[in-house]
């Protein structure tokens, strides 16, 4: 019976493909022919499998360019970047692979080390193609049980190291067909999925505002007791001896026990049991072929498409061919990683609608296993909401789900800015969620905020605001000739904000603040770190990433502050003059954000979209982390010191 899930959502997906795509006519540079049979076998296999390009993590000399752990780490970073989520959110890492870089320890631990990740729970699934689904199921179960709020599933494969010509020297460059066959079939790559319970900020899918992708169920069944080994590494050709039974590794290699093989004569049985298992899922009501909008099938070769279609048709359970989707032709067969890479690329390139279902099928030929997943797109009405107007009242648990829209709606992005605004919106939602849960904001929302708390906040905020126009002017001065129009625009912006800190200091004094000189105000570690980071960036040549910092800082003033201001006024018996800075930013930053959009378009025209977008998004992410640090430190006891 499938394992069903009620509270698991796919938040973001990523993948990592090493090196440049390698077309068929360049494969020999990486996977060199062994003997006279090689060319004939290669032509036959490539004519059948439909793969046009693939990726290798070795170079043409056979030297490893990326370890398998590095491939997995690359996919995880891509997944987190696309979702705007920090690694610190992940408390469970589940990996799937046919083999890492070491025989021990577990692959998930090696990936954790590669990421220099915080302490977390890890699970390493060792298998073949279905190992990726097993990793997904492990991560999902941790969330469903309530042990974790966010979990990462990753699958990575690097078989190219086994296919180097030098691996066959001990056998005089001779090998059996089953071993020869896989050299032209498999390649390297990694995919990762971030799963969550939907409670961490917005539950929407990255890049799909208003939608979320729910994992409905996972089903896996192995038939190893019914069939002999089909695909294996570690046994001799006749499966009589294992590699550890030899006197040395060299003897095992000479006997062919370290060659990866697949007995293709057994493969028809694999699809037969897979379709029978699928028929059982339909019969028991777990999946309805008529409701499947997208069918992602991990077939290792296009030769098997008609085989699967025919078997489904015979069972009267066909899914129309136009609903199938695969990236085998340009990503290659990456084993356990294939379904994750496929799902990630599918989500990045397709527009989904509420109610659509994605059905995934992964046959594994190791000793025969079939794995299935069903995901469904759900609408999230709250994600589409306009910026909220917060009404003063006692806070409740439901307040944790309040939505404050990002500074710019990706759906209304000017041409060429959609991808950047989507990524920035993801960064924003995570940042906003974390700010909303800081002790400072919770005090305000729960009406526990008093005048001394307001003064404490202002004392620490003024020094950070004072630096704003300074790093902006410094950044403008660092812009080269092609950016002079942008430099002028930043200069205007900095000029408008150069006296903001005086307004804020005046508010502080009107509220009863006793510190007479700005220089004597206490410093906030987060504010100091933010200023140091932005001054350092501003001093570099063409620091266009500062636009990412402005997005977060101005967005805070234009989105978060207006949501808090009514609560502050209701809680604090202070004159209107004590809130001038907050009022000013709530109204004026809308104009500033319009100017920001113009600046980004200028930068894109000069720098190029991809490079400019990366710098802006990276700086926004770093600024959000540092600004959050400032919010977190405001309520902590601090020793006042002078600069």
C-alpha distance (Angstrom), angle and dihedral (degrees) to the residues before:
residue distance angle dihedral
X1 . . .
X2 3.82 . .
X3 3.79 120.6 .
X4 3.81 105.5 -116.2
X5 3.80 125.6 -152.0
X6 3.79 130.0 -155.8
X7 3.79 102.6 176.4
X8 3.79 108.1 31.7
X9 3.81 121.5 109.5
X10 3.79 132.4 -179.2
X11 3.79 102.2 -126.2
X12 3.81 100.5 177.5
X13 3.80 141.3 -14.8
X14 3.79 133.5 -153.0
X15 3.77 142.4 171.2
X16 3.79 141.2 -163.9
X17 3.80 124.2 -147.6
X18 3.82 113.8 -174.7
X19 3.79 122.5 -130.5
X20 3.76 127.4 -16.9
X21 3.83 122.6 -38.3
X22 3.81 109.3 -85.4
X23 3.82 113.1 -143.6
X24 3.79 122.2 -148.4
X25 3.79 94.1 -100.2
X26 3.83 91.3 57.9
X27 3.79 98.6 47.1
X28 3.80 93.0 97.6
X29 3.80 89.2 66.2
X30 3.82 88.6 64.9
X31 3.81 105.4 21.7
X32 3.79 100.4 35.3
X33 3.83 121.5 -159.0
X34 3.80 114.8 -96.1
X35 3.79 101.3 -157.7
X36 3.79 143.1 -27.1
X37 3.81 91.6 -61.2
X38 3.79 93.2 59.4
X39 3.79 98.9 79.1
X40 3.80 93.6 47.8
X41 3.82 93.5 47.2
X42 3.80 90.7 45.8
X43 3.82 93.1 53.0
X44 3.78 91.6 48.9
X45 3.79 96.3 47.3
X46 3.81 95.5 44.5
X47 3.80 91.4 47.8
X48 3.79 89.0 56.9
X49 3.80 106.0 37.1
X50 3.82 98.1 54.6
X51 3.81 94.1 -140.0
X52 3.81 111.4 146.9
X53 3.82 101.0 172.0
X54 3.78 136.4 10.0
X55 3.82 138.8 169.8
X56 3.80 132.6 -112.2
X57 3.80 128.6 -163.3
X58 3.82 90.6 -152.3
X59 3.79 125.9 74.0
X60 3.80 127.4 -127.6
X61 3.81 89.7 -85.5
X62 3.80 90.7 56.3
X63 3.79 92.9 -109.8
X64 3.80 115.3 145.5
X65 3.80 111.7 -112.9
X66 3.82 96.7 177.4
X67 3.79 127.7 18.9
X68 3.79 118.3 -135.3
X69 3.81 89.9 -106.7
X70 3.79 89.2 53.1
X71 3.81 90.5 52.0
X72 3.80 89.8 52.4
X73 3.80 92.1 46.0
X74 3.81 89.7 50.7
X75 3.81 91.0 53.7
X76 3.81 91.3 48.4
X77 3.79 92.2 50.4
X78 3.81 90.4 49.5
X79 3.80 90.3 49.1
X80 3.81 93.1 49.8
X81 3.81 92.4 44.6
X82 3.78 92.9 52.1
X83 3.79 90.7 48.4
X84 3.79 95.0 43.2
X85 3.79 88.9 -128.0
X86 3.81 126.9 140.4
X87 3.79 120.4 -127.7
X88 3.79 88.1 -122.2
X89 3.82 89.0 74.5
X90 3.79 91.9 64.8
X91 3.80 114.0 91.1
X92 3.83 98.5 164.7
X93 3.80 127.0 47.6
X94 3.80 118.3 -171.5
X95 3.79 119.9 -177.2
X96 3.78 132.3 -168.6
X97 3.80 125.3 -164.4
X98 3.77 144.5 132.4
X99 3.78 87.4 -120.9
X100 3.76 142.3 -18.1
X101 3.78 128.0 -145.2
X102 3.80 93.3 -81.9
X103 3.79 134.7 42.8
X104 3.79 86.0 -132.0
X105 3.00 148.7 48.0
X106 3.79 105.0 44.7
X107 3.79 119.8 -84.1
X108 3.83 93.9 -119.9
X109 3.80 90.0 57.6
X110 3.79 91.3 50.8
X111 3.81 89.6 51.1
X112 3.79 90.9 48.6
X113 3.79 88.7 52.5
X114 3.80 92.2 47.8
X115 3.81 89.2 54.0
X116 3.81 92.3 44.2
X117 3.80 82.8 -132.6
X118 3.78 126.5 179.7
X119 3.83 120.2 -99.4
X120 3.80 110.2 -68.8
X121 3.78 143.7 147.7
X122 3.82 113.9 -81.4
X123 3.80 135.2 -165.9
X124 3.81 125.4 -173.8
X125 3.80 116.1 -158.7
X126 3.80 112.9 -162.5
X127 3.80 114.1 -161.5
X128 3.77 139.8 92.7
X129 3.81 129.6 -93.6
X130 3.81 97.5 -18.7
X131 3.81 92.3 50.5
X132 3.80 89.1 88.1
X133 3.81 90.7 57.3
X134 3.82 89.5 46.8
X135 3.81 89.1 55.3
X136 3.81 90.0 50.7
X137 3.80 91.4 49.5
X138 3.81 92.0 48.7
X139 3.80 91.7 51.5
X140 3.81 92.2 45.2
X141 3.80 93.4 49.8
X142 3.79 90.9 52.7
X143 3.81 89.0 55.6
X144 3.80 95.8 42.0
X145 3.81 91.0 52.7
X146 3.80 90.5 52.4
X147 3.80 94.8 -117.5
X148 3.81 91.9 116.3
X149 3.79 136.5 26.2
X150 3.81 95.1 -162.2
X151 3.79 129.6 22.7
X152 3.79 135.0 175.7
X153 3.80 123.8 -138.2
X154 3.79 115.5 -167.0
X155 3.79 134.1 173.9
X156 3.78 125.5 -171.7
X157 3.78 136.4 174.0
X158 3.80 133.3 -171.0
X159 3.82 109.0 175.4
X160 3.81 93.9 150.2
X161 3.80 91.1 90.4
X162 3.81 88.4 63.3
X163 3.81 93.0 51.3
X164 3.80 100.0 56.2
X165 3.80 112.0 122.4
X166 3.79 90.2 -123.5
X167 3.82 89.1 66.0
X168 3.80 89.1 69.4
X169 3.82 98.3 48.0
X170 3.82 92.7 98.5
X171 3.82 88.6 60.4
X172 3.80 94.7 47.2
X173 3.83 90.1 -104.5
X174 3.79 90.7 -65.6
X175 3.79 124.5 125.5
X176 3.78 140.7 155.8
X177 3.80 123.4 -92.0
X178 3.82 93.7 -107.3
X179 3.79 90.1 60.7
X180 3.79 94.2 39.7
X181 3.81 90.8 51.5
X182 3.82 97.6 63.0
X183 3.81 93.6 51.8
X184 3.82 87.9 74.8
X185 3.80 95.9 39.6
X186 3.80 110.1 50.4
X187 3.80 133.1 61.3
X188 3.80 142.5 163.9
X189 3.80 133.9 -80.1
X190 3.79 146.4 110.6
X191 3.81 138.5 -134.5
X192 3.80 132.8 -167.8
X193 3.80 137.5 -167.6
X194 3.81 126.9 -161.3
X195 3.79 109.8 -147.4
X196 3.79 124.9 -170.8
X197 3.78 142.9 166.5
X198 3.81 90.2 -113.9
X199 3.80 95.0 -112.8
X200 3.81 98.0 103.4
X201 3.78 104.0 90.5
X202 3.78 115.1 -59.8
X203 3.80 114.2 4.2
X204 3.79 91.0 -151.8
X205 3.78 122.4 119.5
X206 3.79 114.6 -100.5
X207 3.79 107.8 -96.7
X208 3.82 93.7 13.5
X209 3.82 109.6 84.5
X210 3.77 111.8 -163.9
X211 3.80 94.5 22.3
X212 3.76 136.1 87.7
X213 3.79 130.2 -174.0
X214 3.78 115.2 -133.0
X215 3.79 122.6 -158.7
X216 3.81 103.6 -134.5
X217 3.79 101.1 -177.6
X218 3.81 147.1 -29.4
X219 3.80 124.5 -143.9
X220 3.80 126.9 -171.9
X221 3.77 130.7 171.2
X222 3.81 129.5 175.9
X223 3.81 124.0 -153.5
X224 3.79 97.3 -169.3
X225 3.79 92.2 131.0
X226 3.79 91.0 58.8
X227 3.80 103.0 48.4
X228 3.82 140.0 37.8
X229 3.78 123.0 -111.4
X230 3.80 112.0 -68.7
X231 3.82 105.6 174.4
X232 3.78 119.4 25.7
X233 3.77 148.7 149.6
X234 3.81 119.9 -156.8
X235 3.80 102.6 39.8
X236 3.78 130.0 92.0
X237 3.80 118.7 -109.2
X238 3.83 91.2 -93.5
X239 3.86 90.1 45.1
X240 3.81 88.7 -126.9
X241 3.81 98.2 121.9
X242 3.77 135.5 32.3
X243 3.80 124.3 -137.6
X244 3.82 91.5 -109.6
X245 3.81 90.8 58.1
X246 3.81 92.3 69.8
X247 3.77 125.3 88.0
X248 3.79 93.4 -116.9
X249 3.79 142.9 -0.6
X250 3.79 89.0 -104.1
X251 3.81 91.2 57.2
X252 3.80 91.0 47.4
X253 3.80 91.2 50.7
X254 3.81 92.4 47.9
X255 3.80 89.3 52.3
X256 3.80 91.4 51.9
X257 3.80 94.5 -113.3
X258 3.81 91.3 128.8
X259 3.80 95.6 53.6
X260 3.80 119.5 105.7
X261 3.80 110.0 -124.9
X262 3.78 141.7 -179.6
X263 3.80 124.2 -166.1
X264 3.81 98.4 -141.4
X265 3.82 91.3 -171.8
X266 3.80 88.9 73.3
X267 3.81 96.5 49.9
X268 3.84 97.8 92.6
X269 3.81 88.1 64.7
X270 3.82 90.1 56.5
X271 3.78 94.9 60.8
X272 3.78 92.2 40.8
X273 3.81 93.0 58.4
X274 3.81 90.6 40.5
X275 3.79 93.7 56.8
X276 3.80 92.1 44.3
X277 3.79 88.8 53.5
X278 3.82 89.6 48.3
X279 3.82 89.8 51.6
X280 3.80 88.8 54.3
X281 3.82 90.9 53.1
X282 3.79 89.7 52.2
X283 3.80 92.9 45.8
X284 3.80 92.1 51.5
X285 3.80 92.7 48.6
X286 3.82 99.7 -110.0
X287 3.79 94.7 121.6
X288 3.79 134.3 16.3
X289 3.83 113.6 -155.3
X290 3.81 90.3 -151.0
X291 3.80 90.5 58.6
X292 3.81 95.6 48.2
X293 3.79 107.7 106.3
X294 3.81 97.9 175.1
X295 3.81 126.4 28.5
X296 3.80 115.3 -164.2
X297 3.80 107.6 -170.6
X298 3.79 122.2 -179.7
X299 3.77 100.1 -143.8
X300 3.79 112.2 165.4
X301 3.78 93.2 -144.7
X302 3.79 134.8 22.0
X303 3.80 84.7 -127.5
X304 3.81 86.9 78.5
X305 3.83 96.5 54.6
X306 3.83 94.3 87.3
X307 3.81 89.1 42.7
X308 3.81 91.3 57.2
X309 3.82 92.4 41.0
X310 3.79 91.9 50.9
X311 3.79 94.0 49.1
X312 3.82 91.8 47.9
X313 3.80 90.6 48.2
X314 3.79 92.2 50.9
X315 3.79 88.3 54.1
X316 3.84 88.8 48.0
X317 3.81 88.1 -123.3
X318 3.80 101.9 112.5
X319 3.79 124.1 159.1
X320 3.85 108.3 -153.2
X321 3.79 112.7 -104.4
X322 3.81 92.3 -123.5
X323 3.81 88.2 66.2
X324 3.80 93.0 57.7
X325 3.80 118.5 99.9
X326 3.80 129.3 -173.0
X327 3.78 137.5 157.6
X328 3.81 94.5 -161.5
X329 3.81 91.9 117.9
X330 3.82 95.4 61.8
X331 3.84 104.1 20.6
X332 3.79 99.0 40.2
X333 3.79 128.3 -145.8
X334 3.80 107.7 -48.9
X335 3.81 97.3 172.9
X336 3.80 113.6 -141.3
X337 3.81 90.6 9.7
X338 3.81 94.2 54.9
X339 3.80 99.3 87.2
X340 3.83 92.7 45.5
X341 3.81 92.7 47.5
X342 3.81 88.8 45.6
X343 3.79 94.1 49.3
X344 3.81 92.9 45.6
X345 3.79 94.6 50.6
X346 3.80 91.4 43.5
X347 3.81 91.2 54.2
X348 3.80 91.9 46.7
X349 3.80 94.2 52.0
X350 3.81 105.9 34.1
X351 3.79 132.2 71.7
X352 3.78 110.9 -134.3
X353 3.80 131.1 -159.1
X354 3.80 131.4 -149.7
X355 3.78 112.3 -86.3
X356 3.81 96.0 25.8
X357 3.78 116.6 134.2
X358 3.81 128.0 -145.9
X359 3.80 114.6 -157.2
X360 3.82 118.3 -166.6
X361 3.80 126.6 -164.1
X362 3.81 125.0 -172.4
X363 3.82 120.7 -179.5
X364 3.82 114.9 -164.9
X365 3.77 120.3 -156.1
X366 3.81 99.0 -166.5
X367 3.77 94.9 101.0
X368 3.77 93.4 -29.3
X369 3.75 123.8 -77.2
X370 3.80 134.2 162.3
X371 3.80 125.3 -152.0
X372 3.80 130.5 -174.1
X373 3.82 137.5 -178.8
X374 3.78 133.5 -173.4
X375 3.80 123.1 -158.2
X376 3.79 127.8 179.6
X377 3.80 131.3 -159.8
X378 3.79 114.7 -126.0
X379 3.80 130.1 -169.5
X380 3.79 116.9 -122.1
X381 3.80 106.2 -159.6
X382 3.78 93.8 -174.0
X383 3.80 92.1 61.5
X384 3.82 89.3 62.1
X385 3.78 93.6 52.4
X386 3.79 122.0 120.8
X387 3.81 119.3 -115.1
X388 3.76 105.8 -61.0
X389 3.76 124.4 -113.9
X390 3.76 104.0 -139.5
X391 3.80 112.5 -142.3
X392 3.80 115.2 -153.0
X393 3.78 108.6 -105.8
X394 3.76 141.3 121.7
X395 3.79 109.6 -64.9
X396 3.78 120.5 -115.2
X397 3.78 136.3 -171.2
X398 3.80 88.9 -94.7
X399 3.80 89.4 65.4
X400 3.79 88.2 75.1
X401 3.79 88.0 73.4
X402 3.82 95.7 53.8
X403 3.79 112.1 135.1
X404 3.78 122.5 -140.3
X405 3.79 109.3 -175.5
X406 3.82 120.3 -124.9
X407 3.82 117.3 -101.4
X408 3.81 91.2 -101.9
X409 3.80 126.6 30.0
X410 3.85 108.9 -128.7
X411 3.81 89.1 -149.9
X412 3.81 89.5 64.3
X413 3.81 95.7 43.2
X414 3.81 119.0 141.7
X415 3.78 115.0 -112.9
X416 3.79 112.2 -66.7
X417 3.82 96.0 15.3
X418 3.80 100.5 80.9
X419 3.80 96.8 96.8
X420 3.81 93.7 46.4
X421 3.80 94.6 47.0
X422 3.79 89.7 47.5
X423 3.81 91.6 53.9
X424 3.80 91.8 44.5
X425 3.81 89.9 49.9
X426 3.80 89.4 54.8
X427 3.82 90.2 50.6
X428 3.80 88.9 47.3
X429 3.80 95.6 51.8
X430 3.80 92.0 52.1
X431 3.81 92.0 45.6
X432 3.82 93.3 46.5
X433 3.79 91.1 48.7
X434 3.78 92.5 52.3
X435 3.81 93.9 45.3
X436 3.79 89.4 49.8
X437 3.80 89.5 58.0
X438 3.81 98.7 47.3
X439 3.82 116.8 115.7
X440 3.83 90.2 -112.8
X441 3.80 95.6 56.5
X442 3.79 93.4 39.9
X443 3.81 88.9 55.2
X444 3.79 89.9 52.8
X445 3.80 94.4 46.0
X446 3.80 93.5 46.5
X447 3.83 92.6 49.4
X448 3.81 92.6 -115.8
X449 3.80 93.5 119.7
X450 3.82 116.2 114.1
X451 3.80 134.5 -177.8
X452 3.84 93.9 -93.7
X453 3.80 88.1 54.9
X454 3.80 90.4 51.4
X455 3.80 91.4 50.0
X456 3.80 91.1 48.2
X457 3.81 89.7 53.0
X458 3.81 93.7 48.0
X459 3.80 92.8 47.8
X460 3.79 90.7 58.2
X461 3.79 96.8 39.0
X462 3.81 99.6 53.0
X463 3.85 96.2 68.6
X464 3.80 91.5 51.3
X465 3.81 93.5 48.6
X466 3.80 90.6 49.0
X467 3.80 90.2 61.3
X468 3.82 94.2 52.6
X469 3.79 99.9 85.2
X470 3.82 90.0 39.3
X471 3.82 96.9 59.4
X472 3.80 90.1 40.7
X473 3.80 91.7 55.5
X474 3.80 90.1 44.2
X475 3.80 89.8 51.8
X476 3.81 92.1 48.8
X477 3.81 89.6 51.8
X478 3.83 89.6 53.8
X479 3.81 93.8 56.8
X480 3.79 116.3 107.2
X481 3.80 127.3 -134.3
X482 3.84 98.3 -78.3
X483 3.81 88.9 59.0
X484 3.80 100.3 48.6
X485 3.80 93.6 113.2
X486 3.80 87.8 53.6
X487 3.81 90.4 47.4
X488 3.81 89.6 55.7
X489 3.80 91.2 49.1
X490 3.81 91.7 50.8
X491 3.79 89.1 47.4
X492 3.80 90.7 56.4
X493 3.79 90.4 48.4
X494 3.81 93.1 48.2
X495 3.79 90.1 48.4
X496 3.79 91.5 55.0
X497 3.79 91.5 51.5
X498 3.80 101.4 38.8
X499 3.81 93.0 98.7
X500 3.80 96.6 40.7
X501 3.78 92.9 101.6
X502 3.81 90.0 56.3
X503 3.82 90.2 54.0
X504 3.80 89.9 49.9
X505 3.81 91.7 47.3
X506 3.80 89.7 50.3
X507 3.82 89.6 52.0
X508 3.77 88.2 52.2
X509 3.79 91.7 52.5
X510 3.83 92.1 45.8
X511 3.78 88.7 53.7
X512 3.80 90.8 55.4
X513 3.79 102.8 -89.3
X514 3.80 112.8 164.2
X515 3.82 102.7 -162.2
X516 3.79 105.0 104.3
X517 3.79 102.3 -166.3
X518 3.80 126.7 50.7
X519 3.79 89.3 -139.9
X520 3.82 89.2 63.9
X521 3.80 95.9 55.3
X522 3.77 118.5 114.2
X523 3.80 118.4 -99.4
X524 3.77 123.6 -127.7
X525 3.84 116.4 -139.7
X526 3.79 91.3 -138.6
X527 3.79 92.4 48.3
X528 3.79 91.6 48.1
X529 3.81 91.6 48.7
X530 3.80 91.0 48.5
X531 3.80 92.4 50.1
X532 3.80 92.4 47.2
X533 3.79 91.2 50.2
X534 3.82 94.3 48.4
X535 3.81 94.6 44.2
X536 3.80 89.6 49.9
X537 3.79 91.8 49.9
X538 3.81 92.4 44.4
X539 3.80 90.1 56.9
X540 3.82 92.8 60.0
X541 3.79 124.0 90.1
X542 3.82 113.9 -85.3
X543 3.84 96.9 -6.7
X544 3.80 94.8 -168.6
X545 3.80 89.7 154.2
X546 3.82 86.5 79.6
X547 3.80 86.3 82.4
X548 3.80 86.2 70.9
X549 3.80 89.9 55.3
X550 3.80 91.2 49.9
X551 3.81 89.8 51.1
X552 3.82 91.2 58.8
X553 3.81 97.5 38.6
X554 3.81 96.9 45.0
X555 3.80 90.0 39.9
X556 3.80 89.3 56.5
X557 3.78 90.2 53.9
X558 3.79 94.4 44.4
X559 3.83 99.8 40.4
X560 3.81 113.5 19.9
X561 3.81 100.0 35.0
X562 3.85 95.0 53.9
X563 3.80 88.6 51.6
X564 3.82 91.2 53.6
X565 3.80 99.8 38.6
X566 3.85 97.8 78.4
X567 3.79 89.5 51.1
X568 3.80 92.0 49.3
X569 3.78 92.7 50.1
X570 3.78 91.4 48.0
X571 3.80 93.3 49.6
X572 3.80 101.5 39.8
X573 3.79 122.1 62.7
X574 3.79 94.2 -147.9
X575 3.82 133.6 134.7
X576 3.85 118.1 -98.4
X577 3.82 89.1 -107.6
X578 3.81 88.8 70.0
X579 3.83 91.6 67.2
X580 3.82 102.6 43.9
X581 3.81 95.6 114.3
X582 3.80 93.4 49.8
X583 3.81 91.6 46.7
X584 3.80 92.0 47.9
X585 3.78 94.6 51.8
X586 3.76 94.1 44.7
X587 3.81 89.9 58.7
X588 3.80 103.7 30.0
X589 3.79 103.1 43.9
X590 3.81 90.1 70.4
X591 3.81 86.9 67.4
X592 3.79 90.2 44.2
X593 3.81 91.7 53.6
X594 3.79 90.5 52.6
X595 3.79 88.1 54.9
X596 3.81 88.8 48.1
X597 3.80 90.7 58.6
X598 3.80 90.3 53.5
X599 3.79 90.3 50.6
X600 3.81 92.2 51.7
X601 3.80 91.3 51.8
X602 3.81 89.1 52.3
X603 3.80 91.6 51.6
X604 3.79 93.3 47.4
X605 3.79 89.9 53.8
X606 3.81 92.7 53.2
X607 3.80 105.0 31.8
X608 3.79 102.7 33.6
X609 3.77 124.0 -106.7
X610 3.80 102.3 -97.4
X611 3.81 98.0 48.0
X612 3.80 94.8 40.5
X613 3.80 92.8 47.4
X614 3.80 91.9 51.0
X615 3.82 93.2 51.9
X616 3.81 93.0 46.5
X617 3.81 94.4 46.7
X618 3.82 93.9 45.6
X619 3.80 92.2 50.4
X620 3.81 91.1 46.8
X621 3.80 89.7 53.2
X622 3.83 93.1 49.3
X623 3.81 92.2 44.9
X624 3.79 91.7 50.3
X625 3.80 90.5 53.0
X626 3.81 92.6 49.7
X627 3.80 95.1 43.3
X628 3.79 88.1 50.7
X629 3.79 88.6 52.6
X630 3.79 88.6 56.5
X631 3.81 91.6 52.5
X632 3.79 90.5 49.0
X633 3.80 95.0 50.8
X634 3.80 97.4 48.5
X635 3.79 94.6 83.4
X636 3.80 95.5 43.1
X637 3.79 121.6 98.0
X638 3.77 108.3 -102.4
X639 3.75 135.2 -176.7
X640 3.77 110.2 -120.3
X641 3.76 114.5 -126.9
X642 3.74 137.1 174.6
X643 3.82 122.1 -120.6
